[in-house]
Amino acid sequence: MTVSVIILTKNRAQLLSQCLSSLESQSVQPDEVIIIDNNSKDRSALVINKFKNKLPILHQIRTDDNIPILYNAGIKLAGSEIIACLDDDCKVNSNWVKNIVQAHIKNPNCVIQGKVVSYPMENIYVKVMANHYKNWLRSYLTDDNSLSVLDTKNVSFPEKIIKNNMFLETLNKGSHDIELGNRLFGKHIRIMLDKDIVVWHKERTTLKEFITQHWRIAQSEAVLKRNTKISNIKIVFSKKNLWSLIDMIKMVAKEISSLRIHIGIYVLFLYFVLLVIRVFGFVYTQIKFYTNPR
């Protein structure tokens, strides 16, 4: 089976270089690497040119500042039987493409969601985000190891499925991948979780980046709720937050038992900050919708 990999990028030359280097080292090479460049102003073009002799790269520069439109542009260009999405701040293991092909052979007519591992895990912000992400995905996992959401950091589609179900382009600032996963789930298209398909995702490593990331996620959830029929978005009382609370208690207990009391207190602070940002960002964006109707 042939595989096209779609990567969106903007001003992340160093991370993009690491991403492409990991693709170059695959045991089975992708048939296409489609890079949709959102008008980068850094060294991204030089990085892409460097890898053109090593990978089958198709590079397109677009000025649309709209992620669903950019993804759809890449999907339209893709000519393979399997279309995989990969973030530019991710690195893949050496059997990533091989495992994608095997998963699609084993599960025909299914979307395959791979595993995302956060790094660098020695960073406290990364640890908190990794737990939160794990619990987010877990909360959408069904009894048959399928999901009702997907994450474009590491997902692959049969060509016919994704070309007949493109990303919703009105969700420029919303959770376009959650909406697509929910829509596919509603059409009884299975999204299978395969933990053998692994990517390492570079998380934010400073308090400022941590706050900015969760503010953006909160806004995305508000846009998603406003612009779609998805009504089960829960900001506070959800399985995800309950599991994250349990993980937080475990982390704090571990730090205190190791006499790192100041770190345990800081973990408590970070979870409080996370909750406040997600609630306030969601409510603030919803108020903006109602005070500034289209």
C-alpha positions, 0 to 999 in steps of 0.5 A, spaced: 500 500 500 502 506 498 502 512 503 502 520 503 504 524 509 501 531 510 505 536 514 503 543 515 508 547 517 509 555 519 516 558 522 518 551 525 525 550 521 529 546 526 523 542 528 521 541 521 528 538 520 528 533 526 521 531 523 523 530 516 530 527 518 526 521 522 522 520 516 528 519 512 530 514 517 524 509 515 525 502 514 519 503 509 519 510 505 513 514 504 511 514 497 509 522 498 511 527 503 506 533 502 509 539 505 504 545 506 508 551 508 503 557 511 508 562 508 514 561 513 519 567 514 524 563 517 529 557 514 523 552 513 524 553 505 532 551 506 530 545 510 525 543 505 530 543 499 535 540 503 531 534 504 528 534 497 534 529 495 532 524 500 525 524 500 519 524 495 517 531 497 512 535 494 512 542 497 506 547 496 506 555 499 500 557 501 497 564 505 491 561 507 491 562 515 486 556 516 488 550 518 482 546 515 483 549 508 491 547 509 489 540 510 484 539 505 489 542 500 494 537 502 489 531 501 487 534 494 494 533 492 495 526 495 495 520 490 496 514 495 492 509 498 493 511 505 494 519 507 497 520 514 497 526 517 504 528 522 505 535 525 511 538 524 513 538 531 513 531 531 518 525 530 517 518 528 520 511 530 523 508 524 517 503 523 512 508 523 510 508 515 511 500 516 506 500 522 501 504 518 501 500 512 500 493 517 495 497 521 491 498 515 491 491 512 489 489 518 483 494 519 481 495 512 476 501 511 478 504 518 481 510 520 488 509 524 490 513 530 497 512 533 500 513 539 503 520 541 508 521 546 510 527 549 517 530 550 522 532 554 518 528 560 523 531 565 520 538 564 514 539 569 510 542 564 510 536 559 509 531 565 502 535 566 500 536 559 502 529 557 497 526 563 492 531 560 493 528 553 493 521 555 486 522 559 483 526 554 484 520 549 482 515 554 475 519 555 473 518 548 476 510 547 470 505 547 470 498 549 472 495 542 479 499 542 476 505 537 475 512 538 470 517 537 475 523 536 482 523 532 488 527 533 492 530 526 499 529 530 499 522 528 493 519 524 492 516 517 486 515 513 484 510 507 484 515 501 477 514 499 474 516 507 478 522 507 477 525 500 469 524 502 470 527 509 474 533 508 476 537 514 470 543 516 473 549 513 469 554 517 473 551 524 479 556 522 480 557 530 476 550 532 478 543 534 478 541 526 480 534 528 475 533 534 470 535 529 472 530 523 473 524 528 466 526 531 463 526 524 466 520 522 464 516 528 457 518 527 457 515 520 460 509 523 467 509 520 471 506 526 477 510 528 482 504 531 487 506 536 494 503 534 499 504 540 505 501 535 504 507 531 508 512 535 510 519 534 514 523 539 511 530 540 515 536 542 511 539 548 511 547 551 517 547 556 515 554 559 510 557 564 508 562 558 508 557 553 503 552 557 498 558 559 498 560 551 497 553 549 491 551 554 488 558 552 488 556 545 485 549 546 479 553 551 478 557 545 478 552 540 473 548 544 468 554 544 469 555 537 467 547 536 461 548 540 458 554 537 459 552 530 458 544 530 452 540 533 457 537 538 454 538 545 458 534 549 464 538 551 465 538 558 470 544 561 470 542 568 466 535 570 468 530 565 472 523 566 478 527 563 478 532 568 477 526 574 482 522 571 487 528 571 485 530 578 487 523 580 494 523 576 495 530 579 494 527 586 499 521 585 504 526 582 504 531 588 504 525 593 510 522 589 514 529 590 512 530 597 514 523 599 521 524 595 521 531 600 521 535 594 515 539 597 516 545 593 515 541 586 509 538 589 506 545 591 508 547 584 504 541 580 498 543 584 499 550 582 499 548 575 493 544 575 489 550 578 492 554 572 490 549 567 483 549 570 482 556 570 485 558 563 480 552 560 474 555 564 475 562 563 478 561 556 472 557 554 467 562 557 470 568 554 470 566 547 463 564 548 461 571 550 465 574 544 460 570 540 454 573 543 456 580 544 459 580 537 454 576 532 456 574 525 
